[in-house]
Amino acid sequence: MLVKPYSYSVILLLILFFTGSSYTVLAQKDTVRIKDIILNHQIIDNDTIPHITLKEVPVMPPFKFKSKRQKRRYSKLVHNVKITLPYARRASYTINDINSNLALITEPKERKKYLKQREKELFEEFETPLKKLTFSQGKLLIKLINRETGDTTYELIKEYKGGVSAVFWQGIARLFGSNLKSEFDSDGDDVMIEHIILLIDNGMI
């Protein structure tokens, strides 16, 4: 079987087959509605002093780089994490959605039909954008899926598509130098990625 270079991204389509089209990957801007705000107040020496509880402001120390090379790698990771993190979180959201729906479906044929429909929705929505992922972004996505879902992509394929499919796609991934069993290590190899994600979540980058 010949595998074209871009087929690595197609592997990711199968990894994320459980993603449906009911949830938007790209972050949408919140619509701010201007309205009157009633403030709490205190009376001090016959003066009414309004007060409001401010949101906690996160403070994170900058990452300490050991070399210029590591600093360049960090900058590249910032770009790649911003691209792939929404997909990983999409996977986590949809897994919960699918599991909730499957819990209501007892007939094996209906369960299979339901999963097939979700797979079809994925290809229609994500075949083009995922093909645009670079090799390094594809490897990163595999790790981020593990971070967000608690399962490796290998385990997810095995659960939803069966052991044979999991072994097959693991073999294909290996041809491209990747590993569907990759786990996210926030205190080890992936400490920079974890730092970047925390900065993103706190609106600091």
ROSE-4610 file (N, C-alpha, C; in Angstrom, 1 decimal, always signed):
// ROSE-4610
residu = [M/M/M/L/L/L/V/V/V/K/K/K/P/P/P/Y/Y/Y/S/S/S/Y/Y/Y/S/S/S/V/V/V/I/I/I/L/L/L/L/L/L/L/L/L/I/I/I/L/L/L/F/F/F/F/F/F/T/T/T/G/G/G/S/S/S/S/S/S/Y/Y/Y/T/T/T/V/V/V/L/L/L/A/A/A/Q/Q/Q/K/K/K/D/D/D/T/T/T/V/V/V/R/R/R/I/I/I/K/K/K/D/D/D/I/I/I/I/I/I/L/L/L/N/N/N/H/H/H/Q/Q/Q/I/I/I/I/I/I/D/D/D/N/N/N/D/D/D/T/T/T/I/I/I/P/P/P/H/H/H/I/I/I/T/T/T/L/L/L/K/K/K/E/E/E/V/V/V/P/P/P/V/V/V/M/M/M/P/P/P/P/P/P/F/F/F/K/K/K/F/F/F/K/K/K/S/S/S/K/K/K/R/R/R/Q/Q/Q/K/K/K/R/R/R/R/R/R/Y/Y/Y/S/S/S/K/K/K/L/L/L/V/V/V/H/H/H/N/N/N/V/V/V/K/K/K/I/I/I/T/T/T/L/L/L/P/P/P/Y/Y/Y/A/A/A/R/R/R/R/R/R/A/A/A/S/S/S/Y/Y/Y/T/T/T/I/I/I/N/N/N/D/D/D/I/I/I/N/N/N/S/S/S/N/N/N/L/L/L/A/A/A/L/L/L/I/I/I/T/T/T/E/E/E/P/P/P/K/K/K/E/E/E/R/R/R/K/K/K/K/K/K/Y/Y/Y/L/L/L/K/K/K/Q/Q/Q/R/R/R/E/E/E/K/K/K/E/E/E/L/L/L/F/F/F/E/E/E/E/E/E/F/F/F/E/E/E/T/T/T/P/P/P/L/L/L/K/K/K/K/K/K/L/L/L/T/T/T/F/F/F/S/S/S/Q/Q/Q/G/G/G/K/K/K/L/L/L/L/L/L/I/I/I/K/K/K/L/L/L/I/I/I/N/N/N/R/R/R/E/E/E/T/T/T/G/G/G/D/D/D/T/T/T/T/T/T/Y/Y/Y/E/E/E/L/L/L/I/I/I/K/K/K/E/E/E/Y/Y/Y/K/K/K/G/G/G/G/G/G/V/V/V/S/S/S/A/A/A/V/V/V/F/F/F/W/W/W/Q/Q/Q/G/G/G/I/I/I/A/A/A/R/R/R/L/L/L/F/F/F/G/G/G/S/S/S/N/N/N/L/L/L/K/K/K/S/S/S/E/E/E/F/F/F/D/D/D/S/S/S/D/D/D/G/G/G/D/D/D/D/D/D/V/V/V/M/M/M/I/I/I/E/E/E/H/H/H/I/I/I/I/I/I/L/L/L/L/L/L/I/I/I/D/D/D/N/N/N/G/G/G/M/M/M/I/I/I]
num = [1/1/1/2/2/2/3/3/3/4/4/4/5/5/5/6/6/6/7/7/7/8/8/8/9/9/9/10/10/10/11/11/11/12/12/12/13/13/13/14/14/14/15/15/15/16/16/16/17/17/17/18/18/18/19/19/19/20/20/20/21/21/21/22/22/22/23/23/23/24/24/24/25/25/25/26/26/26/27/27/27/28/28/28/29/29/29/30/30/30/31/31/31/32/32/32/33/33/33/34/34/34/35/35/35/36/36/36/37/37/37/38/38/38/39/39/39/40/40/40/41/41/41/42/42/42/43/43/43/44/44/44/45/45/45/46/46/46/47/47/47/48/48/48/49/49/49/50/50/50/51/51/51/52/52/52/53/53/53/54/54/54/55/55/55/56/56/56/57/57/57/58/58/58/59/59/59/60/60/60/61/61/61/62/62/62/63/63/63/64/64/64/65/65/65/66/66/66/67/67/67/68/68/68/69/69/69/70/70/70/71/71/71/72/72/72/73/73/73/74/74/74/75/75/75/76/76/76/77/77/77/78/78/78/79/79/79/80/80/80/81/81/81/82/82/82/83/83/83/84/84/84/85/85/85/86/86/86/87/87/87/88/88/88/89/89/89/90/90/90/91/91/91/92/92/92/93/93/93/94/94/94/95/95/95/96/96/96/97/97/97/98/98/98/99/99/99/100/100/100/101/101/101/102/102/102/103/103/103/104/104/104/105/105/105/106/106/106/107/107/107/108/108/108/109/109/109/110/110/110/111/111/111/112/112/112/113/113/113/114/114/114/115/115/115/116/116/116/117/117/117/118/118/118/119/119/119/120/120/120/121/121/121/122/122/122/123/123/123/124/124/124/125/125/125/126/126/126/127/127/127/128/128/128/129/129/129/130/130/130/131/131/131/132/132/132/133/133/133/134/134/134/135/135/135/136/136/136/137/137/137/138/138/138/139/139/139/140/140/140/141/141/141/142/142/142/143/143/143/144/144/144/145/145/145/146/146/146/147/147/147/148/148/148/149/149/149/150/150/150/151/151/151/152/152/152/153/153/153/154/154/154/155/155/155/156/156/156/157/157/157/158/158/158/159/159/159/160/160/160/161/161/161/162/162/162/163/163/163/164/164/164/165/165/165/166/166/166/167/167/167/168/168/168/169/169/169/170/170/170/171/171/171/172/172/172/173/173/173/174/174/174/175/175/175/176/176/176/177/177/177/178/178/178/179/179/179/180/180/180/181/181/181/182/182/182/183/183/183/184/184/184/185/185/185/186/186/186/187/187/187/188/188/188/189/189/189/190/190/190/191/191/191/192/192/192/193/193/193/194/194/194/195/195/195/196/196/196/197/197/197/198/198/198/199/199/199/200/200/200/201/201/201/202/202/202/203/203/203/204/204/204/205/205/205]
x = [+0.9/+0.0/+0.9/+0.7/+1.5/+0.8/+1.5/+1.0/+1.6/+0.8/+1.2/+1.7/+2.6/+3.1/+2.1/+1.0/+0.0/-0.9/-0.7/-1.6/-1.4/-0.3/-0.1/-1.2/-1.7/-2.8/-4.1/-4.2/-5.4/-5.5/-4.3/-4.3/-4.9/-4.6/-5.2/-6.7/-7.2/-8.6/-9.2/-8.6/-9.1/-9.0/-7.9/-7.7/-8.8/-9.2/-10.3/-11.6/-11.8/-13.1/-14.3/-14.1/-15.2/-15.6/-15.0/-15.3/-16.5/-17.5/-18.7/-18.6/-19.7/-19.7/-20.5/-20.9/-21.8/-21.0/-19.7/-18.9/-17.8/-17.7/-16.8/-15.4/-14.4/-13.0/-12.4/-12.6/-12.0/-12.8/-12.0/-12.6/-13.4/-14.6/-15.4/-15.3/-15.4/-15.3/-16.6/-16.5/-17.7/-18.3/-19.6/-20.4/-20.6/-20.1/-20.2/-21.5/-22.3/-23.5/-23.4/-23.5/-23.4/-24.7/-24.6/-25.8/-25.4/-26.4/-26.2/-25.6/-24.7/-24.1/-24.3/-24.9/-25.2/-24.0/-23.4/-22.2/-22.5/-21.8/-21.9/-21.3/-21.6/-21.1/-21.0/-20.2/-20.0/-20.2/-20.7/-20.9/-19.8/-19.0/-17.9/-18.0/-18.1/-18.3/-19.3/-20.5/-21.6/-21.4/-20.3/-20.1/-20.3/-21.0/-21.3/-20.1/-19.4/-18.2/-18.6/-18.7/-18.9/-17.7/-17.8/-16.7/-17.1/-16.1/-16.3/-15.1/-15.4/-14.4/-13.7/-12.4/-11.7/-11.3/-11.3/-10.9/-9.4/-9.1/-7.7/-6.8/-5.7/-4.8/-3.6/-3.6/-2.5/-1.1/-0.2/+1.2/+2.1/+2.7/+3.6/+5.0/+5.9/+7.3/+7.7/+8.5/+8.9/+9.7/+9.6/+10.4/+11.9/+12.6/+14.1/+14.8/+15.3/+15.9/+17.4/+17.8/+19.1/+20.1/+19.4/+20.2/+19.4/+20.0/+19.3/+18.5/+19.0/+18.3/+17.0/+17.0/+15.8/+14.8/+15.3/+14.4/+13.7/+14.5/+13.9/+12.8/+13.1/+12.2/+10.9/+11.0/+9.9/+9.0/+9.6/+8.9/+8.1/+8.7/+8.0/+6.9/+7.1/+6.0/+4.8/+5.1/+3.9/+3.0/+3.6/+2.9/+2.1/+2.8/+2.2/+1.1/+1.3/+0.3/-1.0/-0.8/-2.0/-2.8/-2.2/-2.9/-3.6/-2.8/-3.3/-4.1/-3.9/-4.7/-6.2/-6.7/-8.2/-8.7/-7.9/-8.3/-8.3/-7.3/-7.3/-8.4/-8.8/-9.9/-11.2/-11.2/-12.4/-12.6/-11.5/-11.6/-12.2/-11.7/-12.1/-13.6/-14.0/-15.4/-16.3/-15.9/-16.7/-16.8/-15.6/-15.6/-16.7/-16.8/-17.8/-19.2/-19.4/-20.7/-21.1/-20.1/-20.4/-20.7/-19.9/-20.2/-21.5/-22.0/-23.3/-24.4/-24.2/-25.2/-25.2/-24.0/-23.9/-24.5/-24.5/-25.1/-26.6/-27.2/-28.6/-29.0/-28.0/-28.2/-27.7/-28.7/-28.3/-28.2/-28.8/-28.8/-27.4/-26.7/-25.3/-25.3/-26.4/-26.4/-26.6/-27.4/-27.6/-26.4/-25.6/-24.4/-23.4/-23.3/-22.4/-22.8/-24.1/-24.6/-24.3/-24.4/-24.2/-22.7/-21.8/-20.4/-20.0/-20.6/-20.3/-20.7/-21.9/-22.3/-21.4/-20.9/-20.0/-18.7/-18.2/-17.0/-17.2/-18.4/-18.7/-18.6/-19.2/-19.2/-17.8/-16.9/-15.5/-14.8/-14.9/-14.3/-14.8/-16.0/-16.6/-16.1/-15.9/-15.5/-13.9/-13.2/-11.8/-10.8/-11.2/-10.2/-9.3/-9.8/-9.0/-8.1/-8.6/-7.8/-6.7/-7.0/-6.0/-4.9/-5.2/-4.2/-3.1/-3.5/-2.5/-1.6/-1.8/-0.9/+0.5/+1.5/+2.9/+3.1/+4.2/+4.6/+4.7/+5.4/+5.6/+4.3/+3.4/+2.1/+1.3/+1.4/+0.7/+1.2/+2.5/+3.0/+2.6/+2.6/+2.2/+0.7/-0.1/-1.6/-1.8/-1.0/-1.2/-0.9/+0.1/+0.4/-0.7/-1.2/-2.2/-3.5/-3.8/-5.0/-4.9/-3.7/-3.5/-3.7/-3.2/-3.3/-4.7/-5.5/-6.8/-7.9/-7.6/-8.6/-8.2/-6.9/-6.4/-6.1/-6.4/-6.1/-5.2/-4.4/-3.6/-4.5/-4.0/-4.8/-4.9/-3.9/-4.0/-5.2/-5.3/-6.4/-7.7/-7.8/-9.1/-9.5/-8.6/-8.9/-9.3/-8.6/-8.9/-10.3/-10.7/-12.0/-13.1/-12.9/-14.0/-14.0/-12.8/-12.7/-12.2/-11.7/-11.3/-9.8/-9.3/-7.9/-7.2/-7.8/-7.2/-6.9/-7.8/-7.6/-6.5/-6.5/-5.5/-4.1/-3.9/-2.6/-2.2/-3.2/-2.9/-2.4/-3.2/-2.8/-1.6/-1.3/+0.0/+1.1/+0.9/+2.0/+2.2/+1.2/+1.3/+2.0/+1.6/+2.2/+3.7/+4.0/+5.4/+6.3/+5.7/+6.3/+6.7/+6.0/+6.2/+7.0/+7.5/+8.3/+7.6/+6.3/+5.4/+5.0/+4.2/+3.8/+2.4/+1.4/+0.0/-0.1/+0.9/+0.9/+1.6/+2.0/+2.7/+1.9/+2.5/+1.9/+2.5/+1.6/+2.1/+2.7/+4.0/+4.7/+5.0/+4.1/+4.1/+5.3/+5.9/+7.0/+8.4/+8.3/+9.5/+9.7/+9.6/+9.9/+8.9/+7.8/+6.7/+6.5/+7.5/+7.4/+7.2/+7.9/+7.7/+6.3/+5.8/+4.4/+3.4/+3.6/+2.7/+2.7/+3.9/+4.1/+3.3/+3.4/+2.7/+1.2/+0.7/-0.7/-1.3/-0.5/-1.0/-1.0/+0.0/+0.0/-1.2/-1.6/-2.7/-4.0/-4.1/-5.4/-5.6/-4.5/-4.6/-4.6/-4.7/-4.8/-3.5/-2.4/-1.1/-0.3/-0.7/-0.1/-1.2]
y = [-1.2/+0.0/+1.2/+2.1/+3.4/+4.4/+5.2/+6.2/+7.6/+8.5/+9.8/+10.6/+11.6/+12.3/+13.0/+13.5/+14.3/+13.3/+12.0/+11.1/+11.1/+11.6/+11.7/+12.5/+13.6/+14.4/+13.6/+12.8/+11.9/+11.0/+10.6/+9.7/+10.5/+11.8/+12.6/+12.7/+12.7/+12.7/+11.4/+10.3/+9.1/+9.1/+9.7/+9.8/+10.7/+11.7/+12.6/+12.3/+11.1/+10.8/+11.0/+11.0/+11.1/+12.6/+13.5/+14.9/+15.1/+15.8/+16.2/+17.6/+18.1/+19.4/+20.4/+20.0/+20.8/+21.8/+21.7/+22.6/+23.3/+24.6/+25.3/+25.3/+24.9/+24.9/+26.3/+27.2/+28.5/+29.3/+29.9/+30.7/+31.9/+32.1/+33.2/+34.3/+35.5/+36.7/+36.8/+37.1/+37.2/+38.6/+38.5/+39.8/+40.4/+41.7/+42.4/+43.3/+43.1/+43.8/+44.8/+46.1/+47.1/+47.2/+47.2/+47.2/+47.9/+48.2/+48.8/+47.8/+48.2/+47.3/+47.9/+47.1/+47.5/+47.1/+48.1/+47.8/+47.6/+46.8/+46.7/+48.0/+48.3/+49.5/+49.4/+50.3/+50.3/+51.8/+52.0/+53.3/+53.6/+54.5/+54.9/+56.4/+56.7/+58.1/+58.8/+58.2/+58.8/+59.0/+58.4/+58.4/+57.0/+57.0/+55.7/+55.4/+54.4/+54.0/+52.8/+52.9/+51.7/+50.9/+49.6/+48.7/+47.5/+47.0/+45.9/+44.9/+43.6/+42.6/+42.4/+42.6/+42.5/+41.0/+40.7/+39.3/+39.1/+37.9/+37.6/+37.7/+38.4/+38.6/+37.6/+36.7/+35.6/+36.2/+35.8/+36.2/+34.9/+34.8/+33.7/+34.1/+33.5/+33.9/+33.5/+34.2/+33.8/+32.6/+31.9/+30.6/+30.9/+30.1/+30.3/+29.4/+30.1/+29.4/+29.0/+27.8/+27.4/+27.7/+28.0/+28.4/+29.1/+29.7/+30.4/+29.4/+28.3/+27.2/+26.9/+26.8/+26.4/+27.6/+28.8/+30.0/+30.0/+29.6/+29.5/+28.4/+27.3/+26.2/+26.6/+27.4/+27.9/+28.7/+29.6/+30.5/+29.7/+28.7/+27.9/+27.1/+26.6/+25.9/+26.8/+28.1/+29.0/+29.0/+29.1/+29.1/+27.8/+26.7/+25.4/+25.0/+25.4/+25.1/+25.9/+27.2/+28.0/+27.4/+26.7/+26.0/+24.7/+23.9/+22.6/+22.4/+23.3/+23.1/+23.1/+24.0/+24.0/+22.7/+22.0/+20.7/+19.6/+19.7/+18.7/+18.9/+20.2/+20.4/+20.1/+20.2/+19.8/+18.3/+17.6/+16.1/+15.8/+16.5/+16.2/+16.5/+17.6/+18.0/+17.0/+16.5/+15.6/+14.2/+13.8/+12.5/+12.4/+13.5/+13.5/+13.5/+14.3/+14.3/+13.0/+12.3/+11.0/+10.0/+10.0/+9.0/+9.2/+10.5/+10.8/+10.2/+10.4/+9.9/+8.3/+7.7/+6.3/+5.6/+6.3/+5.8/+5.6/+6.3/+6.3/+5.3/+4.8/+3.8/+2.4/+1.5/+0.2/-0.8/-0.5/-1.4/-1.3/-2.4/-2.4/-1.7/-2.0/-1.5/+0.0/+0.5/+1.9/+2.6/+2.0/+2.6/+2.7/+1.7/+1.7/+2.8/+2.9/+3.9/+5.3/+5.5/+6.8/+7.2/+6.3/+6.5/+6.8/+6.1/+6.3/+7.6/+8.1/+9.5/+10.5/+10.3/+11.3/+11.3/+10.2/+10.1/+10.8/+10.7/+11.4/+12.9/+13.3/+14.8/+15.3/+14.5/+14.9/+15.1/+14.2/+14.3/+15.5/+15.8/+16.9/+18.2/+18.3/+19.5/+19.7/+18.6/+18.7/+18.2/+17.5/+17.0/+18.0/+19.1/+20.2/+20.9/+21.4/+22.1/+21.2/+19.9/+19.1/+18.7/+18.7/+18.4/+19.5/+20.7/+21.8/+21.8/+20.8/+20.7/+20.3/+20.8/+20.4/+19.1/+18.4/+17.2/+17.4/+18.5/+18.8/+19.1/+19.8/+20.1/+18.8/+17.9/+16.6/+15.8/+15.8/+15.1/+15.8/+17.1/+17.9/+17.6/+17.5/+17.3/+16.0/+15.0/+13.6/+13.8/+14.5/+14.7/+15.5/+16.6/+17.4/+16.7/+15.8/+15.0/+14.2/+13.6/+12.9/+13.8/+15.0/+16.0/+16.4/+16.6/+17.0/+15.9/+14.7/+13.7/+12.6/+12.5/+11.6/+10.2/+10.1/+8.9/+9.2/+8.2/+8.4/+8.2/+8.7/+8.6/+7.1/+6.3/+4.8/+4.2/+4.6/+4.1/+4.5/+5.8/+6.3/+5.6/+5.3/+4.6/+3.2/+2.6/+1.2/+1.1/+2.1/+2.1/+2.3/+3.2/+3.6/+2.8/+2.4/+1.7/+0.3/-0.1/-1.5/-1.7/-2.8/-3.0/-3.1/-3.7/-3.9/-2.5/-1.6/-0.3/+0.5/+0.3/+1.0/+0.5/-0.8/-1.4/-0.9/-0.9/-0.5/+1.0/+1.9/+3.3/+3.6/+2.8/+3.0/+2.6/+1.6/+1.2/+2.3/+2.9/+4.0/+5.2/+5.6/+6.7/+6.5/+5.2/+4.9/+5.1/+4.9/+5.2/+6.6/+7.5/+8.9/+9.4/+8.5/+8.8/+9.3/+8.9/+9.4/+8.2/+8.4/+7.3/+7.7/+7.0/+7.3/+7.0/+6.3/+6.0/+7.1/+8.2/+9.3/+9.9/+10.1/+10.7/+12.0/+12.9/+14.3/+14.3/+14.8/+14.8/+16.3/+16.9/+18.3/+18.6/+17.7/+17.9/+17.5/+16.9/+16.5/+17.1/+16.2/+16.7/+17.8/+17.9/+18.8/+20.0/+20.3/+21.4/+22.7/+22.9/+24.2/+24.3/+23.2/+23.2/+23.5/+22.9/+23.2/+24.7/+25.3/+26.7/+27.5/+27.2/+28.0/+27.9/+26.7/+26.5/+27.3/+27.3/+28.1/+29.6/+30.1/+31.5/+31.7/+30.8/+31.0/+31.0/+30.1/+30.0/+31.2/+31.9/+33.1/+34.4/+34.2/+35.4/+36.2/+35.6/+36.3/+36.3/+35.4/+35.4/+35.1]
z = [+0.0/+0.0/+0.0/-1.0/-1.1/-0.3/+0.5/+1.3/+0.9/+0.4/-0.1/+1.1/+0.9/+2.0/+2.9/+2.2/+3.0/+3.8/+3.6/+4.3/+5.8/+6.3/+7.7/+8.4/+7.7/+8.2/+8.1/+7.2/+7.1/+8.3/+8.7/+9.9/+11.1/+11.2/+12.2/+12.1/+10.9/+10.7/+11.3/+11.1/+11.7/+13.3/+13.7/+15.2/+15.7/+15.0/+15.5/+14.9/+14.5/+13.8/+14.6/+16.0/+16.9/+17.0/+16.2/+16.3/+15.4/+15.8/+15.0/+14.6/+14.0/+13.4/+14.2/+15.4/+16.2/+17.1/+17.0/+17.9/+17.1/+17.2/+16.4/+17.0/+16.2/+16.6/+16.9/+15.9/+16.1/+17.1/+18.0/+19.0/+18.5/+19.0/+18.5/+19.5/+19.0/+19.9/+20.7/+22.0/+22.8/+22.4/+22.4/+22.2/+23.5/+23.7/+24.9/+24.9/+25.8/+25.9/+27.1/+26.7/+27.7/+28.5/+29.8/+30.7/+32.0/+32.8/+34.1/+35.0/+35.8/+36.8/+38.2/+39.1/+40.4/+41.3/+41.9/+42.7/+44.2/+44.9/+46.3/+46.9/+48.2/+48.7/+50.3/+50.8/+52.2/+52.7/+53.9/+54.4/+55.4/+55.2/+56.1/+56.4/+57.7/+58.1/+57.3/+57.2/+56.5/+55.0/+54.5/+53.0/+52.4/+51.3/+50.6/+49.7/+49.9/+49.1/+48.3/+47.0/+46.1/+46.0/+45.9/+45.7/+44.9/+44.2/+43.4/+43.5/+43.4/+43.5/+42.2/+42.1/+40.8/+40.6/+39.3/+39.0/+39.3/+39.6/+39.9/+38.7/+38.8/+37.7/+37.8/+36.8/+36.9/+36.6/+37.4/+37.2/+37.0/+35.9/+35.6/+35.3/+35.9/+35.5/+34.1/+33.4/+32.1/+32.1/+31.0/+30.9/+30.8/+31.6/+31.6/+30.6/+29.6/+28.5/+28.8/+28.4/+28.6/+27.5/+26.3/+25.1/+24.1/+23.2/+22.1/+21.3/+21.1/+20.4/+21.0/+22.4/+23.1/+23.0/+23.0/+22.8/+21.5/+20.4/+19.1/+19.1/+19.7/+19.8/+20.5/+21.5/+22.3/+21.4/+20.7/+19.8/+18.7/+18.2/+17.2/+17.9/+19.1/+19.8/+20.1/+20.4/+20.6/+19.4/+18.3/+17.0/+16.8/+17.0/+16.8/+17.8/+19.1/+20.1/+19.8/+19.4/+19.1/+18.0/+17.1/+16.0/+16.4/+17.1/+17.4/+18.7/+19.7/+21.0/+20.8/+19.9/+19.7/+19.2/+18.4/+17.9/+19.0/+19.8/+20.9/+21.9/+22.2/+23.1/+22.4/+21.1/+20.4/+20.6/+20.5/+20.7/+22.1/+23.1/+24.5/+24.6/+24.1/+24.1/+23.5/+22.3/+21.5/+22.0/+22.6/+23.3/+24.4/+25.2/+26.2/+25.6/+24.5/+23.8/+23.3/+22.6/+22.0/+23.1/+24.2/+25.2/+25.9/+26.0/+26.5/+25.6/+24.3/+23.3/+23.2/+23.3/+23.2/+24.4/+25.5/+26.8/+26.6/+25.6/+25.4/+24.2/+23.6/+22.5/+22.9/+22.9/+23.4/+22.2/+21.1/+19.9/+19.2/+19.1/+18.5/+17.1/+16.3/+14.9/+14.9/+15.9/+16.0/+16.5/+17.4/+17.9/+16.7/+15.9/+14.8/+13.8/+13.6/+12.6/+13.1/+14.4/+15.0/+14.9/+15.2/+15.0/+13.6/+12.7/+11.3/+10.8/+11.3/+11.0/+11.5/+12.7/+13.3/+12.5/+12.0/+11.2/+9.9/+9.3/+8.0/+8.2/+9.3/+9.6/+9.7/+10.3/+10.5/+9.2/+8.3/+7.0/+6.2/+6.3/+5.6/+6.1/+7.4/+8.1/+8.2/+8.4/+8.8/+7.8/+6.7/+5.8/+5.3/+4.8/+4.3/+5.3/+6.4/+7.4/+8.0/+8.3/+8.9/+7.9/+6.6/+5.6/+5.6/+6.1/+6.1/+7.3/+8.3/+9.4/+8.9/+9.5/+9.2/+10.0/+9.7/+10.4/+11.9/+12.3/+13.7/+14.4/+13.7/+14.3/+14.5/+13.6/+13.7/+14.9/+15.1/+16.3/+17.6/+17.6/+18.7/+19.1/+18.0/+18.2/+19.0/+18.6/+19.2/+20.7/+21.1/+22.5/+23.2/+22.6/+23.2/+23.4/+22.5/+22.7/+24.0/+24.2/+25.5/+26.7/+26.6/+27.7/+28.0/+26.9/+27.1/+27.4/+26.9/+27.1/+28.2/+28.5/+29.4/+28.8/+27.5/+26.7/+25.6/+25.2/+24.0/+22.8/+21.6/+20.4/+20.0/+20.3/+20.1/+20.9/+22.1/+23.0/+22.5/+22.0/+21.5/+20.2/+19.3/+18.1/+18.4/+19.3/+19.7/+20.3/+21.1/+21.8/+20.8/+19.8/+18.9/+17.6/+17.2/+15.9/+16.0/+17.1/+17.3/+17.3/+17.8/+18.0/+16.7/+15.7/+14.4/+13.7/+13.8/+13.2/+14.0/+15.3/+16.1/+15.7/+15.6/+15.2/+13.8/+12.9/+11.5/+11.5/+12.1/+12.0/+12.9/+13.9/+14.6/+13.7/+12.9/+11.9/+10.9/+10.4/+9.4/+10.1/+11.3/+12.0/+12.2/+12.5/+12.7/+11.4/+10.3/+9.0/+8.9/+9.5/+9.5/+10.7/+11.5/+12.7/+13.8/+13.9/+15.0/+15.8/+16.9/+17.7/+18.3/+18.0/+18.5/+20.0/+20.6/+22.0/+22.8/+22.2/+22.8/+24.0/+25.1/+26.3/+26.6/+27.1/+27.4/+28.8/+28.9/+30.1/+30.5/+31.3/+31.7/+32.5/+33.2/+34.1/+33.5/+32.2/+31.6/+30.2/+29.2/+27.8/+27.4/+27.9/+27.4/+28.4/+29.2/+30.1/+29.4/+28.3/+27.6/+27.0/+26.5/+25.9/+27.0/+28.2/+29.3/+29.7/+29.7/+30.1/+29.1/+27.8/+26.7/+26.9/+27.2/+27.3/+28.5/+29.6/+30.8/+30.4/+29.6/+29.2/+28.3/+27.4/+26.5/+27.3/+28.2/+29.0/+29.9/+30.3/+31.1/+30.3/+29.0/+28.1/+28.1/+28.3/+28.4/+27.1/+26.2/+24.9/+23.8]
